[in-house]
Amino acid sequence: MIDNFLKNLNNIVKEFEEKLKSIRSHKLTLSWLENFDIMAYGKKHNIRSIATVNQLDYLKFKIIPWDSNIISDIEKGLRETNFGGSIQKEKDSLIVNFPPITEETKKNLLKNLNSLKEEFRIKIRVLRDEFLRNLKKQKDDKKISEDIFFKNKEKIDNEVEKINKKIEDLFKNKEKEILS
């Protein structure tokens, strides 16, 4: 039961890390663009699974689809995300340009980042509360002793504290990246 809880906690952290990659900072990385989901061949694909992405400079990328028939699908998918940049269509590729981040954009990014952090802290709290309810039910049903209940509760509280610190550290790193 505890192992499953810890696994779920770690999955929440991984999900948070993936979400952070999708938040733009002043210097974009390949992973930022590669993680966009695009509808092609009737289902969603990450850009990296259907095209090669090259970074031409810190605000300019070139997307070369492996199948030139889906170039318009990629272009349409990017436009629908309102990613904040411009797209130039070339013969067999797309050039994606991003404007530099303004102070107003930074404020919006930080606001979204704070909301995201809080969303994940709530997920952790909900997971913890559910686990503790199940643990208490086991104690009430006399399936575990009070000692085991309190040891497990203490262990879970310590793990949640560590995970919340990790979320906070990831948040602060991304915040620093946005502000630099």
Secondary structure, DSSP 8 states (H G I E B T S, - for coil): -HHHHHHHHHHHHHHHHHHHHTS--SS--HHHHHT-EEEETTEEEEGGGTEEEEEEETTEEEEEESSGGGHHHHHHHHHHTT-SSEEEE-SS-EEEE-----HHHHHHHHHHHHHHHHHHHHHHHHHHHHHHHHHHHHHHTTSS-HHHHHHHHHHHHHHHHHHHHHHHHHHHHHHHHHH-
